[in-house]
């Protein structure tokens, strides 16, 4: 055959149909939106290789899916209707899925492969509480509480083995942070430097960012550029010295270039997308970011549609 004919055959052989839309795309393509189960009410997302995990706020269910194909499996972790579970922020680490339990005051650890419950922690018995997000370092998992001025630390042992309930610590947040009275949301998204020695949190209602030491001492990250703040800040992602902050009700992601010692940062641009509908958290896959649409401004019903939206980092 002629060279052009061979190329046409190869291209035709390398196409598939995604999502039943009738649109043929290359096998290497990743869907720009991934549909979640109707009525799911998502919040947190975690990614490992091509696999993503998304949690349900009211039921604590977790679904798993494939970023390349957009296929979503039946729930990996079953949900409940009695309020004993919730799934807000998620992180996947060394085969384990760590989940912040929102108003339950709990943290959960599941097998990322089977969904089996590996540990449940009662992080606080104070009410109200809202355990909002989690980051896992080499030595500890750190949970934020948007209602109480603490971080909760769960030690992590060799191979990522979760510690015991008796080892849970409540670390008071001190230093520069000024705690806002209800109904304000305070500490929300959290991430850590690669060595785990410095944490970064966002204070949602204040629109501020802070570094935090393992002892709970906060220092404000002074912001310039853009709006000069990260109002409605939710999930965050630290990628080297670039910090991505989801501003949920503003339907945008602030891209912040941080100073070497993280004492200041400049908002260099915003990522927006026409498919955003109150995105809450983000996780990365190469040069892509993925954000679930929580659709907080839409009354939830069993038939309400929810999606994960893909955007490019640059």
C-alpha positions in Angstrom: 0.0 0.0 0.0 1.0 3.6 -0.3 2.4 5.3 2.7 -0.7 7.5 3.1 -3.0 4.5 3.0 -0.9 2.8 5.7 -1.2 5.9 7.9 -4.9 6.0 7.4 -5.3 2.4 8.5 -3.2 2.9 11.6 -5.2 6.0 12.6 -8.4 4.2 12.1 -7.2 1.2 14.2 -6.2 3.5 17.0 -9.6 5.2 17.6 -12.1 4.3 20.2 -15.5 5.7 21.3 -15.6 7.3 24.7 -18.7 7.7 26.9 -21.1 6.5 24.2 -21.0 10.0 22.7 -20.1 8.7 19.2 -16.9 10.8 19.1 -13.9 8.8 18.1 -10.7 9.8 19.9 -7.2 8.4 20.2 -6.5 5.8 22.8 -4.2 8.2 24.6 -7.0 10.8 25.0 -8.3 11.6 28.4 -12.0 12.7 28.7 -12.3 16.4 29.7 -15.3 15.6 31.9 -16.0 12.3 33.7 -19.5 11.7 34.8 -20.0 10.4 38.4 -23.1 8.6 39.6 -26.2 10.8 39.7 -27.0 12.2 43.1 -23.4 11.3 44.4 -22.6 14.8 45.9 -18.8 14.6 45.5 -16.1 16.7 47.3 -12.6 15.1 47.5 -10.5 13.5 44.8 -7.3 11.5 44.9 -5.3 10.1 42.0 -2.7 7.3 41.7 -1.4 6.6 38.2 -4.4 6.4 35.9 -6.8 5.6 38.8 -8.9 8.3 40.6 -11.0 8.1 43.7 -13.9 10.5 44.6 -15.8 10.6 47.9 -19.5 11.4 48.6 -20.1 14.1 51.2 -23.3 12.7 52.9 -22.8 9.0 52.6 -19.0 8.4 52.8 -19.1 6.3 49.7 -16.0 6.3 47.5 -16.0 5.4 43.8 -13.0 4.5 41.7 -12.5 5.2 38.0 -10.0 5.4 35.1 -8.8 8.8 34.0 -7.9 7.5 30.5 -11.3 6.0 29.7 -13.5 7.9 32.0 -15.1 4.7 33.2 -16.4 4.7 36.8 -16.7 1.5 38.8 -19.4 0.6 41.3 -18.6 2.0 44.8 -15.3 0.8 46.2 -16.5 1.9 49.6 -20.2 1.5 50.4 -22.0 4.6 51.6 -24.4 4.8 54.6 -27.5 6.8 55.3 -27.2 7.1 59.1 -24.6 9.9 59.2 -21.9 7.7 60.7 -19.7 8.2 57.7 -18.8 11.1 55.3 -16.1 11.6 52.7 -14.6 15.1 52.3 -10.9 15.4 51.5 -9.1 12.3 50.2 -5.5 11.2 49.7 -4.0 8.0 48.4 -0.7 6.8 49.9 1.1 3.5 49.6 -2.0 1.5 48.8 -4.2 3.2 51.3 -6.9 5.7 50.9 -7.2 8.3 53.7 -10.5 10.1 54.1 -11.5 13.2 56.1 -14.9 12.5 57.8 -16.4 16.0 57.9 -19.1 16.4 60.6 -18.5 12.9 62.0 -15.2 14.1 63.5 -13.5 11.0 62.1 -10.8 10.0 59.8 -11.0 6.8 57.8 -8.4 4.6 56.1 -9.4 2.1 53.4 -7.5 -0.3 51.1 -7.2 1.5 47.8 -7.4 -1.9 46.1 -10.3 -3.6 47.9 -12.1 -0.8 49.8 -11.7 -2.7 53.1 -11.7 -0.6 56.2 -8.2 -0.6 57.6 -8.6 2.0 60.4 -11.2 4.5 61.8 -10.1 7.3 64.0 -12.3 9.5 66.3 -10.2 12.6 65.8 -12.3 14.8 67.9 -15.5 14.6 70.0 -16.0 18.4 70.0 -19.2 19.5 68.3 -19.6 21.1 65.9 -16.7 19.9 63.9 -15.9 19.5 60.2 -12.8 17.4 59.5 -12.2 18.8 56.0 -9.0 17.6 54.3 -6.0 15.4 54.8 -2.4 15.2 53.6 -0.1 12.2 54.2 3.7 12.6 54.6 6.3 10.0 55.2 5.6 10.0 59.0 2.1 11.3 59.6 -1.3 12.0 58.2 -2.6 15.5 59.0 -6.3 16.5 59.1 -7.8 20.0 59.1 -10.9 21.0 61.0 -12.8 24.0 59.6 -14.7 24.5 62.9 -12.0 24.0 65.5 -8.5 25.5 65.8 -6.6 22.3 65.6 -4.8 20.0 63.2 -5.1 16.2 63.9 -2.0 14.1 63.5 -2.0 10.4 63.0 1.4 8.8 62.9 2.4 6.7 59.9 4.9 3.9 60.2 7.0 1.8 57.9 5.4 1.2 54.5 2.7 3.7 55.3 1.2 1.7 58.2 -1.4 3.8 60.0 -0.9 4.4 63.7 -3.4 3.6 66.5 -6.3 5.6 68.0 -4.2 6.1 71.1 -1.5 7.9 69.0 -3.8 10.5 67.6 -2.8 14.0 68.5 -4.7 17.3 68.4 -2.3 20.0 67.6 -3.5 23.6 68.4 -3.0 26.1 65.6 -1.1 29.1 67.0 0.8 32.0 65.6 -0.4 34.3 62.8 -3.8 32.7 62.1 -6.9 34.6 63.4 -9.8 32.2 63.9 -13.1 33.4 62.6 -16.4 32.8 64.4 -19.1 30.6 63.0 -20.5 30.4 60.4 -17.1 31.1 58.9 -15.1 28.2 57.5 -11.5 28.3 58.7 -8.8 25.8 57.8 -9.7 23.8 54.8 -7.3 22.4 52.2 -3.9 21.2 53.2 -0.7 20.0 51.6 2.9 19.5 52.6 6.4 20.1 51.3 8.2 17.0 50.0 10.1 16.5 53.3 6.9 16.8 55.3 8.4 19.4 57.6 6.2 22.3 56.5 2.4 22.2 56.0 0.4 24.6 53.9 -3.3 25.4 54.7 -5.9 27.7 53.3 -8.3 29.6 55.6 -11.4 29.7 53.4 -13.5 32.6 54.7 -10.5 34.8 55.3 -9.0 34.0 51.9 -5.6 33.6 53.4 -2.8 31.0 53.2 -0.5 29.9 56.0 2.5 27.7 56.5 2.3 25.5 59.6 5.1 23.7 61.5 4.5 20.2 63.0 4.0 22.0 66.3 1.1 24.0 64.9 2.7 27.4 64.6 1.3 29.3 61.6 2.8 32.0 59.5 0.8 33.9 56.9 1.9 33.6 53.2 1.6 37.2 52.0 -0.1 37.3 48.6 0.2 39.8 45.8 -1.1 39.8 42.3 -4.6 38.9 41.1 -7.2 39.6 43.7 -4.6 39.6 46.4 -6.4 36.8 48.3 -7.9 33.3 47.8 -11.5 33.9 49.0 -13.5 30.7 49.0 -10.3 28.7 49.0 -10.9 25.0 49.2 -8.6 22.2 48.1 -5.0 23.0 47.4 -2.1 21.4 45.6 1.6 22.2 46.2 3.7 21.4 43.1 7.3 22.5 43.8 7.0 26.2 44.4 3.7 26.5 42.5 0.6 26.4 44.7 -2.9 25.7 43.1 -5.9 26.9 45.2 -9.4 26.0 44.2 -11.8 28.9 44.8 -15.0 26.9 44.9 -17.9 29.4 44.5 -15.8 31.6 42.3 -15.3 28.7 39.8 -11.6 29.2 39.4 -8.2 27.9 40.5 -5.6 30.4 41.6 -2.1 29.7 40.4 0.4 31.1 42.9 4.2 31.3 42.5 5.7 31.0 46.0 8.9 32.5 47.3 11.8 30.1 48.2 11.0 30.1 51.9 7.2 30.1 51.3 6.8 33.4 53.2 5.1 35.1 50.2 3.5 34.3 46.9 2.3 36.0 43.8 -1.0 35.0 42.0 0.2 34.7 38.4 -3.0 33.6 36.8 -6.3 31.8 37.2 -7.5 28.6 35.6 -11.2 28.7 34.6 -13.4 26.3 32.6 -16.9 26.5 31.3 -17.6 23.2 32.9 -16.8 24.3 36.4 -19.8 24.3 38.8 -18.4 24.9 42.2 -15.3 22.7 42.0 -14.0 21.8 45.5 -10.7 19.9 45.4 -8.0 19.0 42.9 -5.5 16.2 42.2 -2.9 16.1 39.5 -2.0 13.7 36.8 1.0 14.9 34.8 0.1 18.2 33.3 -3.6 17.8 34.1 -5.6 18.8 37.1 -8.9 17.1 38.0 -11.6 18.8 40.1 -15.0 17.4 41.2 -18.0 19.7 40.7 -19.8 19.8 44.1 -22.6 22.0 42.7 -23.3 23.5 46.1 -25.7 26.1 44.5 -27.8 23.4 43.0 -30.4 21.7 45.2 -29.3 18.0 45.4 -31.7 15.3 44.3 -31.1 11.6 43.4 -31.1 12.6 39.8 -28.7 15.6 40.0 -25.7 15.2 37.7 -22.1 15.5 39.0 -18.8 15.4 37.1 -15.1 15.6 37.5 -13.5 18.3 35.2 -10.1 18.1 33.7 -8.1 21.2 33.1 -4.5 21.8 32.0 -1.9 23.2 34.5 -0.5 25.5 31.9 
